[in-house]
């Protein structure tokens, strides 16, 4: 299926679990509402906190895949994630779209979206461990697995902006907006 995007940028927000992707995205959107937040479909129970998502069972998710409901989908950490095809309509209107993404799905996204930009959010390992424990969704073993994945490299050949998130969220959001909307000269 060929689905090349329009003039908007798909901004794939990536980084290890606990780095604050959803908080940074919400902060960017609050500061610069012209960025559209893409709502993912996840095979996770509804209302677990964190991001705003559409919950689906695995059979429902698989049915959606069969019917072409996703532009991109992947599995990670025992769950399945899907980016609805409706993102292409926002992109074709020229809207920049922020979406919480998986590093493993970036090569597929690079094939599908002409204006792919990767916002790679990082944080120190101790910060990640503290945040993962505080959100209360994983046990100690799951946290250890997620931390082991935190150093996973990005695929090569992508347009990437690196954004550390070790300090106050407001500072990170300000830096992100400045990087994504550089002042015109």
C-alpha positions as CSV (number, residue, x, y, z in Angstrom):
1,X,0.0,0.0,0.0
2,X,1.5,3.3,-1.0
3,X,0.4,6.3,1.1
4,X,2.8,9.1,0.6
5,X,2.2,12.1,2.8
6,X,1.4,15.7,2.0
7,X,3.1,18.8,3.1
8,X,2.8,18.4,6.9
9,X,5.5,16.8,8.9
10,X,5.0,13.5,10.8
11,X,7.0,14.1,13.9
12,X,7.7,10.7,15.4
13,X,8.5,11.2,19.0
14,X,10.7,8.4,20.2
15,X,12.7,7.5,23.3
16,X,12.9,4.9,26.0
17,X,10.0,4.1,28.3
18,X,9.7,6.7,31.0
19,X,11.5,9.5,29.1
20,X,8.4,11.6,29.1
21,X,7.3,11.4,25.5
22,X,3.6,12.0,26.2
23,X,4.3,14.8,28.7
24,X,6.6,16.6,26.2
25,X,4.1,16.1,23.4
26,X,1.2,17.5,25.5
27,X,3.4,20.4,26.5
28,X,4.4,21.1,22.8
29,X,0.7,21.1,21.8
30,X,-0.3,23.3,24.7
31,X,2.4,25.8,23.8
32,X,1.9,25.5,20.0
33,X,-1.6,24.2,19.3
34,X,-0.8,24.1,15.5
35,X,0.8,20.7,16.2
36,X,-1.8,18.0,16.0
37,X,-1.6,15.2,18.6
38,X,-2.2,11.8,16.9
39,X,-4.2,9.4,19.1
40,X,-2.9,5.8,18.9
41,X,-4.8,2.6,19.2
42,X,-3.2,0.3,21.9
43,X,-4.0,-3.2,23.1
44,X,-4.0,-1.9,26.7
45,X,-6.8,-1.7,29.1
46,X,-8.6,1.7,28.9
47,X,-7.9,4.5,31.3
48,X,-4.5,3.4,32.6
49,X,-3.1,6.9,32.5
50,X,-0.3,8.4,30.5
51,X,-1.3,9.2,27.0
52,X,-4.7,9.6,25.6
53,X,-5.3,6.5,23.5
54,X,-8.0,4.2,22.0
55,X,-8.0,0.9,23.7
56,X,-8.5,-2.3,21.7
57,X,-8.4,-6.0,22.4
58,X,-5.9,-8.1,20.4
59,X,-8.7,-9.5,18.3
60,X,-10.1,-6.0,17.6
61,X,-6.7,-4.7,16.8
62,X,-6.0,-7.6,14.4
63,X,-9.4,-6.9,12.7
64,X,-8.4,-3.3,12.3
65,X,-5.1,-4.3,10.7
66,X,-7.0,-6.6,8.2
67,X,-9.2,-3.6,7.3
68,X,-6.4,-1.2,6.7
69,X,-7.1,1.0,9.7
70,X,-3.5,1.8,10.4
71,X,-0.8,3.7,8.5
72,X,1.8,2.0,10.7
73,X,1.5,-0.6,13.4
74,X,3.9,-2.6,15.6
75,X,4.2,-4.7,18.7
76,X,6.4,-3.9,21.8
77,X,6.4,-4.8,25.5
78,X,3.6,-7.3,25.0
79,X,1.3,-4.8,23.4
80,X,0.3,-3.7,19.9
81,X,0.2,-0.1,18.8
82,X,-1.4,1.5,15.7
83,X,-1.3,4.9,14.0
84,X,-4.6,5.5,12.4
85,X,-4.6,6.1,8.6
86,X,-6.5,9.4,9.3
87,X,-3.1,10.9,10.0
88,X,-2.6,11.3,6.3
89,X,-5.5,13.7,6.1
90,X,-3.9,16.0,8.6
91,X,-0.6,15.8,6.8
92,X,-2.2,16.5,3.5
93,X,-3.7,19.7,5.0
94,X,-0.2,20.8,5.9
95,X,-0.6,20.1,9.6
96,X,2.5,18.9,11.6
97,X,1.5,15.8,13.5
98,X,3.1,14.6,16.8
99,X,2.9,10.9,17.4
100,X,4.4,8.7,20.1
101,X,6.4,6.2,18.0
102,X,8.5,3.1,18.2
103,X,12.1,3.2,17.1
104,X,11.6,-0.2,15.5
105,X,8.8,1.2,13.3
106,X,10.8,4.2,12.0
107,X,12.0,2.5,8.8
108,X,8.4,1.7,7.8
109,X,7.4,5.3,8.6
110,X,10.3,6.6,6.5
111,X,9.0,4.7,3.5
112,X,5.4,6.0,4.0
113,X,5.9,9.7,5.0
114,X,7.8,12.2,2.9
115,X,8.3,14.7,5.7
116,X,9.3,12.4,8.6
117,X,11.1,14.1,11.4
118,X,12.2,12.1,14.5
119,X,12.2,13.9,17.9
120,X,14.5,11.6,20.0
121,X,13.9,12.3,23.7
122,X,16.6,11.1,26.0
123,X,17.1,11.0,29.8
124,X,19.7,9.6,32.2
125,X,19.1,5.9,33.3
126,X,18.4,6.9,36.9
127,X,15.8,9.4,35.8
128,X,14.1,6.8,33.6
129,X,14.0,4.2,36.5
130,X,12.5,6.8,38.8
131,X,9.8,7.8,36.3
132,X,8.9,4.2,35.4
133,X,8.5,3.3,39.1
134,X,6.4,6.4,39.7
135,X,3.9,5.7,36.9
136,X,3.0,2.3,38.6
137,X,2.1,0.4,35.4
138,X,5.0,-2.1,35.5
139,X,6.6,-4.4,38.0
140,X,10.3,-4.4,38.8
141,X,11.0,-7.1,36.2
142,X,9.2,-5.1,33.5
143,X,11.0,-1.9,34.5
144,X,14.3,-3.7,34.2
145,X,13.4,-4.9,30.7
146,X,12.4,-1.4,29.6
147,X,15.6,0.0,31.0
148,X,17.6,-2.6,29.1
149,X,16.0,-1.2,25.9
150,X,16.8,2.4,26.7
151,X,20.1,2.4,24.8
152,X,18.6,1.0,21.7
153,X,20.0,2.9,18.7
154,X,17.9,4.7,16.1
155,X,17.9,3.5,12.5
156,X,20.4,5.4,10.3
157,X,19.5,7.8,7.5
158,X,16.7,9.7,9.4
159,X,16.2,13.4,10.0
160,X,16.6,13.4,13.8
161,X,16.5,16.1,16.5
162,X,17.9,15.0,19.9
163,X,16.2,16.4,23.0
164,X,17.4,15.7,26.6
165,X,14.6,15.5,29.2
166,X,16.5,15.3,32.6
167,X,15.3,18.5,34.1
168,X,12.0,20.5,34.4
169,X,9.4,19.6,31.8
170,X,8.8,23.3,31.0
171,X,12.5,23.7,30.0
172,X,12.3,20.6,27.8
173,X,9.0,21.8,26.1
174,X,10.5,25.2,25.5
175,X,13.6,23.7,23.8
176,X,11.4,21.3,21.8
177,X,9.2,24.1,20.5
178,X,12.2,26.2,19.6
179,X,13.7,23.2,17.7
180,X,10.5,22.3,15.9
181,X,9.5,25.9,15.1
182,X,12.8,27.7,14.6
183,X,12.5,31.5,14.4
184,X,12.4,32.7,10.8
185,X,15.3,34.9,9.8
